Amino acid sequence: MIEITNTDFNSEVLECELPVLACFTAEWCHACYPMCLIFDELANDYDGSVKFVRLGVEKNPDIAERYRTVAVPTILLFKSSHVVKRLIGFHEPAELRHILDCLVY
C-alpha cells in the first residue's frame, strides 16, 4: 500500500487502469492502524489486479472534503475514476475479499 497526497491523487487513483482501494485515515484513529495491516495483506494477495493506497485526511483535507469523508477509516473503491463502493469504519478481511473478488473476477 502506498501513501498518496493531494498532489498525486489524480494520477495514482483517478487515472489508474486498475481498480483502486483507497483508505482515508488519520493518525489519531484507533481503527485505522488495523485496517492498514489488513490492506497490506490484501495488497499482497491482489497484486497486479487492485491498487491499494492510503490518504491521511488531516494532511490532505481537499481530497477528504471532495469525497465527503466524515469518519475514519473511510474506504473508497474506485473503478474507472468513479467511486463504486464506500465503507466506513473497520471491516473484516473476509468482507473486503468478497467485495474485491466480485469486482476483479
C-alpha positions in Angstrom: 0.0 0.0 0.0 1.3 3.4 -0.9 0.6 6.7 0.8 -0.7 9.4 -1.5 -1.4 13.1 -1.2 -3.5 15.8 -2.8 -0.7 16.3 -5.4 -0.7 12.7 -6.8 -4.3 11.7 -6.1 -5.4 12.1 -9.7 -2.5 10.2 -11.2 -2.5 7.4 -8.6 -6.2 6.9 -8.2 -8.4 8.5 -10.9 -6.1 7.8 -13.8 -5.2 4.3 -12.7 -6.3 1.5 -15.1 -6.7 -0.9 -12.1 -9.4 -0.7 -9.5 -8.1 1.3 -6.6 -9.0 0.7 -2.9 -8.3 3.9 -1.1 -8.2 4.1 2.7 -8.8 7.5 4.2 -7.1 7.6 7.6 -5.9 9.8 10.5 -3.0 9.4 12.9 -5.3 9.6 15.9 -7.7 6.9 14.6 -7.6 3.7 16.6 -9.3 1.6 13.9 -7.1 2.9 11.1 -3.9 1.0 12.1 -5.6 -2.5 12.0 -7.2 -1.5 8.7 -3.8 -0.6 7.3 -2.4 -4.0 8.3 -5.3 -5.7 6.6 -4.7 -3.6 3.5 -1.1 -4.6 3.4 -2.1 -8.3 3.5 -4.7 -7.8 0.8 -2.3 -5.8 -1.4 0.0 -8.8 -1.5 -2.9 -11.1 -2.4 -4.4 -8.8 -5.1 -1.0 -7.6 -6.5 -1.5 -6.7 -10.2 -5.3 -6.6 -10.1 -6.1 -4.0 -7.5 -4.1 -1.0 -6.3 -4.1 -0.1 -2.6 -3.5 3.5 -1.4 -3.7 5.4 1.8 -4.5 9.1 2.2 -4.2 11.0 5.5 -7.3 13.2 5.9 -5.6 15.8 8.1 -2.7 16.3 5.7 -5.0 16.2 2.6 -8.2 18.0 3.5 -9.1 18.9 0.0 -9.5 15.3 -1.2 -11.2 14.3 2.1 -13.7 17.0 1.6 -14.2 16.2 -2.1 -15.2 12.7 -1.2 -17.2 13.7 1.9 -15.1 11.8 4.4 -16.8 12.4 7.7 -15.4 9.4 9.6 -12.2 7.4 9.5 -11.3 5.0 8.3 -13.3 5.5 5.2 -12.6 3.0 2.4 -13.5 4.0 -1.2 -13.3 1.6 -4.1 -12.6 3.4 -7.4 -13.1 1.9 -10.8 -12.6 3.9 -14.0 -12.2 7.0 -11.8 -15.6 6.6 -10.1 -16.4 5.5 -6.6 -18.2 2.2 -6.8 -18.2 1.3 -3.1 -17.9 3.2 0.2 -17.3 1.6 3.6 -16.9 3.4 6.9 -15.1 2.1 9.9 -13.3 -1.2 10.5 -14.2 -4.1 8.2 -13.1 -7.7 8.4 -10.7 -9.1 5.7 -13.3 -11.6 4.5 -15.8 -8.9 3.7 -13.2 -6.9 1.8 -12.1 -10.0 -0.1 -15.7 -10.7 -1.1 -16.1 -7.1 -2.4 -12.8 -7.3 -4.3 -13.5 -10.7 -5.7 -16.8 -9.5 -7.1 -15.1 -6.6 -8.7 -12.0 -8.3 -10.1 -13.1 -11.8 -11.1 
